[in-house]
Amino acid sequence: MLSTLKQYFGYANFRAYQKEVIDQILDKRDCLAVMATGSGKSLCYQVPPLLLEKTAVVISPLISLMQDQVMSLKQRGIRAEFLGSAQTDGSVHTKAQTGHFHLLFMTPEKACSTPLSFWLKLLEAGICLFAVDEAHCISEWGHDFRVEYKQLDKLRDVLLEVPFVALTATATEKVRIDIINSLKMNNPYVAVGSFDRKNLFYGVKHFNRSLQFVDELVQEISKYARKAGSTIIYCTTIKDVEQIHKSLKEAGIKTGIYHGQMSSKAREESHRSFVRDELLVMVATIAFGMGIDKPNIRQVIHYGCPKSIESYYQESGRCGRDGIPSVCWLYYTRADFAKADFYCGGLRTENQRRAVMESLMAAQHYCSLTTCRRKFLLSYFGEKFSAEKCGNCDNCMVSKRERDMSKESFLLMSCIQSCEGNWGLNMPVDVLRGSRAKKILNAHFDKLPFHGLGKDYSSNWWKSLAYQLISHGYLMETFRDTYKFVRVSPKGKQYIQSARPDHQPALILPLTDEMVEDEEQQCTTGGVGELNSMATLECEQLSEAEARIFHMLLDERTKLAKSIGTAPYAVCGDQTIKKIALVRPSTKARLANIDGVNQHLVVRHGDYLLQTIRDLSQELNLSLDGGANLQTANTRKANQVPNHKKLTPAKLDAWKMWHENGLPIQKIAVFLDKIYNYML
């Protein structure tokens, strides 16, 4: 199994849970794998068909994603194809049902509409697994429910002996149970990996939508776009997408655009250009990027709050998939939280509406946090984080100003309690600020003793305080249909009872950015902040010369990828290029022993890479095999040549195949056995 992993994928060992899931699949057991983006979920369904020489059927939500995966797998020497409306090769369908492909990708719509005769022929040829990627789409409790995914259970009755494998990066306990039931899984093996993406920095900032802010954002991106890898900017509206795209283009930054109103051809071209590093920035709605297999995205920026924590975790998770430190910034306005009607529009069931409302409230809570953001995200998915601070989010890295907010908290909680908990935040805040709106006069809330006592602070200031009190358990939010209500919690009632109008127990709370901005009367524009101040770039731990050869190798990889019509990452990843820059191998054997270098790369492009390394090393006056501490089975020097007189012809052939061509020992043994048996 390890030899297959190294041969096709270039890795010496499996990551957490990969081998366990594969072993269960080989035992024909259903599996549910909940593993973070970048943790290698796809290997769980890519390795078994290579071991068993049978077809793995993979359900994937987007045609563009399937095309990317097929392209990448073909570069590794794996037989892969997709079936769908975009498939122009008429022979693929015939080859597929005879079991020709290791991996066969389909959309759920295609899988459900494919005739029974196709599945019966493929069953006869051999199916080793039926994988459902982005499996959270099955669940009504998930953040991206799709009806067509729900219909996949029909195939369970056809593929009775085939193990079903569901994979997702975002699933709470409730969603996991729904996935298992929806796919009629029988006693599945459930693997839940860590949701902690340690290399990602999380930051959140309040802002006001304006052309001035867009200009600041563009200026900040301009500083880093050309040297910090790729960037995705997610917007909540097409208008914002077009505005930011226009501003970035005018600033001379290679920028793509992607949203639902574009033609499918235009979206595909934009997607392809971004994947192939022809664009530095992609500005898009959430329609872009589901399962995108691009490891070197360095920044994900949300221009507006996502509709759920699951959406945010998945979209931000497209950042830093190669393990290199990367940055996730979220910019939000209070208006982002007033979109419940929009998000719930068209939802058919109460369960779906409840799921959307709960998700929206959680996202709002995340934006208002003054404690560790990573701890909140992990807790949301049921994972414990023992430390109080992660050291890699804005709240943990920058100390918040704290103040005794007892007087203001007492006023707000008392006002909410007097409003009898039948309103959202707008009503009590308006009462505190002295509003005489019709709704306040009709409810006689202008007669309350708190009316007008909070007029020195803005509406946003009071709402920020309210979310601090929610975060600390003094207030709680509930909802009915698409309406939110705020009430005083038992903890808050206890605080009110222990206080007097002229004296309250101390209540030390951190000031949010919004509160500080309001008090400093700088509400015109929220600052953009240093997008990459927390990020470590790819060339960390490299000397100046090594950093230069690293960037030169990246350029050469792009040229190679263009010449063979594929994406740069499909040739090899940034982390692998970094290791090559450190080692600067002189032979195919040394190249093959670098983690991340697969056999297909060595055989197809090894000569080109080695010549490039020699040329660049000579230009920069760097030695070959510098810093190479490769733990190979044989540690003799790469240029040490054996004594030909002491070797048999078979042994000499074996040495050349290992030293010059970089073939693994197992393949050499099989190959020579066939050759010499034939000669005898």
N, C-alpha and C positions, 0 to 999 in steps of 0.2 A: 504493500500500500504506500509506503514512504517513497519507494522508487518511482511509482506512478506520480506522486505529488511533485517530486523533484523534476522528473522528466517533462511534465506538461506545464507545471506552474512555477518551478524554480525554487520551491521552498523545501528546507530540510526537515521541518517539523510542522505538525498541525497546531492550530490555535485552539483556545479553550472551546470545548464542546463539539468541535468539528468531527473528530474521530468517533466520539460517542454516538453522534447522530448517524454517521456513515455506517458504523457497526450495526445499529438498529435497523437501518434500511436494508443492509445485506441480509439481516435475519427476517426480512419482510414484515417489519412492524411499522405501523403508522407513527409519524413523528410531527411534533409541533416545535419549531425552533424560533424563539424570540431572542434575537441577538442584535446588538447595536449596529448602526450603519458603519461599514468599514471593518466589521469583525470577521468577514469572510463567510457569510451565510451561503453564498452561491456555491462554494466548494462542496457543501453537503449534498447537492444534487448533481454536481459536475463530475465528482470522482467515481461514484458507483457505476455509471455506464461504461467508463473506461476500464474498470476492473472486470465487469461482467460481459462486456461486448454486447450489451442490449441497449435499447433506446430508453432515454429518460424524456418524458413529456413534461414541458414546463409551461405553466400558465403565467402570462405576463400582461400587465394592463395596457401597455402602449407599444405600437408598432415601431416607433423610433428607438425605444429601449431594446426591443428584440433585435433590431438590426445592429445596434451597437454591440450587444452580447455575442451575436453570431460572428460579427467581424473580429472581435477580440479572441474568440475561441478558435477561429480558423487560423489566426496568427500563431496559435500554440500547437497547430497540427491536429486539431480535434474536428471531427466531422459534425458540423452543426448547421441547421437551417431553420427557417420559420415558415409557417403557413399563414396566409392572410391575403387581404386585398392588394397589398403592395408587392406581393411576390410575382415576379415577371417570368420566372423559370418554370415552365409547365411540367418539367420532369420531376420537380421536387416532391409533388404529391405522390407520384408512383414510387419513387425511391423511399419516401417516408414510410409507406405502409408495408414495405418489404424489410424494414428494420435497418436501412442503410446508415442512418445517422445516429451518432452517439446522443446528441441532444436535439430535440425538436420543440421549437417554441410556438405557442399559439396565444391569441387573446381569448378571454373567456367566451366571447361571442362566437368566435370561430370554433372553439372546442365543442360548444353546445349545439352548433348547427351542422357539424360534420356528420355524415351518414354513419349509421351503426356498422355498415359493412367495412368501413375504413378501420374502425376500432377492432373489429374481429380479426381482420388481416394482420394488424399491428400486434395484437395479442398473440397470434400464432407465430409471428416473427420473433416476438420477445420484448415486453416492456418491463423495465426493472423498477420504475417508480413513476408516480404522477405528482409533480411538484406544483404548488400554488404559491407563487411569489406575491408579495404585498398582500398577504392573507387578511390583514385587518379590513380590507375592502368588503369582506364577506359579512361583517358584523354590523348590525344596526346600531350597536353601541360604539362602533369605531368612528374615527373622524373623517373617513372618506368612503362611506358606504356606497356600494354600487350593486344595483339589482342583478346585473348579469353574473356577478360573482356568486350570488345566492343560488343560481341555477346549476352550479357545478355538481351539486349532490346527485344529479341525475346520472352522471358518469360513474359514481360509486357503485351503482347497481350493475354496471357493465363490466367494470374493472375490479371484480370481486377479490382477486388474489394479489392485486397490485398494491404495494404500500403507498399511501397518500402522505405527502410531506408538505406541511404548511409553514411558510416562512414570513416573518415580519420583524421590523425593527421597533414597532410601536404597538404594544398591546397591554392594557391593564388586565387584571385578573378576570374581570367581567367579560372583556373582549376575547380572552383566551378560551374561556368556557364556551362562548358563542361560536367561535371558529370550530372547535372540536365537534360540537353538536351539529353545526351546519354541514360539515363535510362527512358526517356519519363515521367519525373515526372510532376505531375499535381499540380500546385500551392503549392509547398512544403514549409514546415516550415524549415527555415534555422537557425541553432544554431551555432554561431562561438564563441568558448570560447577563453580565453587568451592563447597565445602561451608562456607565461612567466613561465619557470620552475625555480622558485626561489631557489630551493635547489641545482641547478647545477652550478658548477664553470666551466667557459670556458677559456681555455688557448691555445695559438698557438705558435709554435716555429719552426724556420727554422733549417734544419739539412742537413748533407751530408750523403748519403747512404754509409755505410761502416761497416765492421765487428766490428770495435772499437765502433761505435755508438750502434750497437745491444748489445754488451757486457754491455755498460753503461745502456741501457734500461733494460736489464735483471737484473742487480744489483739493480736498483731502484725499479723494480716490486717486487723483492725478499724481500725487506724491509717491504712491506705492504701486499703482497698477502695472507699471512696466518692469518692476523688479520683484514683486511679491506673489507671482502666480496669478491664477484666475480669480475673478470675483463674480458672485451672483447677487443682484439686488432684487429682492421680492417686493412687489407693490400690491396693494389691495384693490386698486382700480386701474383700468386700461389708460385712463387719462394721466395718472401718475407715471405709468410705464412710459408713455410716449413723451412726456415732458422731460423726465430724467434722461431717457435715451437721446433726445435731441440735444440736451445740454452737454452730455458726455461726448457726443459726436463733434459738437462745435469746439470742444476743448481738445480735439485731436486724438481722442482715445478710441481704439478699435473696439466698438461696442455693438452687440447684437440685441435684437428685440424679439420677444416671444409672448403672444397672448392669444386668446381663443377666437378673436375676430380676424386673425390672419388666415390665409389659405393654408391648407395642410402642406402644400409644397414649400411655401415661404417659411413655415415653422420648421419643416424638416431641414431646409438649407441653413437656417439660423442655428439649429441644434447641432448639425454636422460641423459647421464652422467653429463653434465653441468647443466641441469635443476635440477637434483637431488643432487646437491652440492658435487658430487664425484670428480669434477674438480674445481680448483681454477681459472684457466685462459682458455679462448678459443681464439685461433688465427685463424682468418677466413677471407675469402673474403666477399664481401657484400651479397653473397648467403645465409649467415647465419643471422637468428634472426628476420626476418620480423614478427612483432606482437608477439615476444616471451613474454610469460607471466611469467617472473621471476623478482620479485620485488626487490631483494637484490643485484643487480649489482652495485658496488661502483665506478668502473672506466671504462670508454670507451676511448680507445686510438686509434687514427687514424694514421697509419704509411703510410703517403701519403695523399694528398688532395683528398677528394671525388669529384665526377663529378658535384655536384650541392648542393645548400644550402638545398633543400628539403631532399636530401639523408643524408646530414650531420645532419640536425635537427632530422630526424627520427632515425638514427643510434645512435647518442649521446643521444637521448631521451630514449633509453633502459636502461639508467643509472638512479638509484635512483627513481624508480617508486613508492616506498613506502614512499616517501617524506623525507627520510633521506639525509642530505648533501652528495653529490657525485661529482666526478671530471671528466671532459671531456678535454682531451689534443689532439691537432691536430699537427702533425709534417709534414712539407711539404718541397719540393724542387721546384726550378723553373721548373725543367723538368716535374713536375706534370701538368703544365699548357700548355704543348705542345702536349696534347693527343686528340685534337679535331678530327683528322682524325679517331682515334681509336673509340672514343665514337659515332661518326656519321656514322661509317661504317655499312651498311645494313639498315639504316633508309630510309623509302620509300618516305616520303613526305617532302616538304619544311618546313611545320609547325614543324615537328619533329626535323629537323636539326636546325631550328631557336631556338626552345625551348632548345635544348642541348647546343648550343653556348651561349645563354643568361645565362643559369644556370652555365656553366663553368666559365664565366666571373664574375658572382656574387660570386662564391666560391673563385676565385682568389682575388677578392676585399676583402673578409672576412679575408683571410690569411694576407693581407697587411695592415689591419687596425691598426691605433694607437689610435683610439677612442674606446668607449665602444662597446664590441662585442655583448652584450645582446641587446642593443638598435638597432644595425644593424639587428640582426636576427628578432626582433619583427617588425621593419619597413618593412623588406622584405615581411612579411606576412600581411602587412597592419595594424599593431597594433602600436599605439602611446605609447612611453615611455617618460614620462615628465621629469624625472631626467636626468642630463647630465652624471652621473656615477651610475652604478648599485652596485658597491662595491663588486662584486663577479665574476670578470673576470681579466685576467692578466693585461690588460691595465688600469683598474680602480684601481687595488690594488698596482701596481708598477708604480711610476712616470717615464715617459719617458724623456730622455734628449732632450732638444730643442736647436735649433741653427738657426741663420739667414742663410737661404739657398738661398738668393736672387741671388747671382752670378751664382751658379750652376743651379738654376731653369731657369734663363734667358737664359743661354747657351743651356740647353736641349730644352726648348720651342722654341727658335729661330731655332735650328737645325731641329726640327720636322717640323716647318713651312716651312723651306727651302727645306725639302724633299717633300713638297707639300702634306703631309698627305696620301700618297699612299703606306705606308709601315707599318709594325709592329714596335715594339720597337727595334728589333735587328739592323735595318739599322741606325737610328740616333745614337744609342749607339756606334756602330762600328765606325761611322764617328767621334764622339767625342774622341774615344780612338785611333784614328789615323790609323785605318785599311786600308790596300791597297789591299783588296780583289777584285776579278774581278768585282763583282757586283757594288762596289763603284767606281772603275775606269771607268766602262762602263757608269755609270750615271753621271760621272764627279763630284761626291760629294767630291773627294779629293781636289777640288779647292775651296770649301766653306771655309769661314774665321774661321769656328768652328773646322775644321779638326785637330784632335790631341790635342785640348785644354783640353780634359777631361781624358788624359791617366793616371793621378795619381790615379784614382779610377777604381775599377773593373767593369766589365759588370753588375754583380749582384747589386753593389752599385747604379749604374745609374738606373737600372730597379726598385729598391726599391724607389728611389726618384720619378720616373715616377708614381708609384702607389700612392705615397703620393699626388702628384699633381692631379691625377685622383680623389682621395678621396676628395680633397678640391676644385674640380671643375675647375681646370686650364687646364686640359687635358680631353679628352674623347675617349673612345674606341668604335669602330664600327666593323662590320664584314660583309663579303660576302662569302657565302658558308661556308667553314671551315677556312677561313683566317681572322685574326684580323688586324685592322688598328688603329693607334693612330693619333689623330688630336688635334690641339690647339682649345680649346673652346672659345666662346666669352669672357668669363672672362679672359682666358689666353692671348687672343689678346689685351685686354685692358691693361693688365699688361705690355706686351711687348712694347706697344705704349707709356706707361708712363715712360719707362726706357731708359737709355742711355748705350752704351757699357761700359762706365767707371763708371757708377753709376746706381744702381737699387733700387727701393723702398724696404724697409725691408720686408722679407717674412719668418716669424718664423715658422718652421716646426719641429715636433718631429723626432728623429732618430729611425729608425726601428732596430730590433736586427741584421738584416743582415748588415746594414750600420755600426753599432758599431763593429760587428765582423770583418768586412773588414778593418776598420780603425785601429783596434787593432791587425790586422794580425793574427787572430785566426780562420781562415776559415777551418781548417782541420776537426774539428768536432763541430757540434752544441751540446751544453750541453743538457742533458736530463731534468734537473730541478727536483725539489721535486714534485713528482706526487701527493702526498697527503698533501702537506703543507697547502693547502687551505681547505682540507676536514675535516669535523667533523665526527668522527666515531660513530657507533651506541650507544656506551655506554656513550655518553655525557649526563650530568645531572643525572647520576647514581652514588651512592656512590661506594666505592671499593667493598663492599660486594654485593651490588645490581648488579654491573657489572659482578661479578663472577657468580651470579645466572642466569643472563641474558645469558652468554655464555654457562653455564651448560644446561639451558633450550633449547638453540639452538641445542646442542649435542643430547639431549633427543628427540627433534623434528625430527632430522635426523634419529635416531634409529626407532622411531615410523613410520616415512614415509617409511623406508626401509622394515619394517615388514609387512606393508599393501600394498607395491608395488606402491607407489606414490611419488611425489616430495615433499620436505619439505615445500615449499611455499603453496602447496595445502592443507596442514594441517592447517596452519595459517601463517601470514606474520611476518616479523621481528619487525614491529612497534607494532603488537599485543603482541608478545613475550616480548617486552620491557615493555609494560603496565602491563603484567602479572608479570614480575619481580618486578615492582614497587608496585603493589597491593598485590601480593601473596595471592590470595583468598583461603578461607578455605572451601567454599561450592560451589555447582554448581550454586546456585542463584547468588553469587557474581561473579563467573566466567562468567556467561551468560551476566551480565551487563557491562562487559568490551567491549568497542567499538572495533569491528573487530572479536569478537567471535560469530560464528553463532550457531544456534540450533543443527545442525548436529554434530558439534565438541563437544558440551556439552554432547549430548546423547551417541555418539559413543566412545568418548575418554576422557570424563570428569573425570571419576574415576582415570584413569591412570595419567592424568595431575595433579589432586589434590594430589594424593599420592606422585608424583614426587616433587611437590612444598613443601609438608610437610617435606619430607626427606631432600631436599636441604636446606630449611630454618632452620631445626634443625641442620644440619651440619655446617651452617654458622652463627648460633646463631642469626637468624633474626626472628622477630615476624611475625605471619600471619596477613593478612588484614592490613599490615603496609602501611601508606600513602594512604589508600583507601578512596577517597572522591567521592564515586559513588553516583550520583544523581538518586537514585532509587525512585519508587513510595512510598515505605515504607522504612524509614531510621532507623528502629530499629536495634539493634546489631545482628550480624549474629548468635550468639550463644544463643540468647534470645528465649526460648521455651515457647509457649503459655500454659495457664492453660487448660489441657485437659477437665476438668470438665465443663468449661464454653463454650466449643465448641460443636456444633452439629457434627455428624459423617461426614457430607458433608464438613463442614468448616475445620475439622481436615485433611481430605483427601486433600483438596485444599491447605492447608498450607504446607503439606508434599511435594506435587507435585511442589509447588513454591520454597520452601526452600531447599529441598534435591535433586530434579531433575532439577531445573532451568527452568521449563516450563513457557512460557509466559501466562499472565492472560487470553488472548482470548482463547487459546487452552484448558486451564483448564476448563473454563466455558462450552465450547462445549462438552468436554469429559464427565464432570460430569452430564451435562444435559442428554446425551444419556444413561449413566449408571443408573441414578436414575429414569428416565422415564421407562427404561426397567424393573427395579425392581418393580415399581408400577404396 
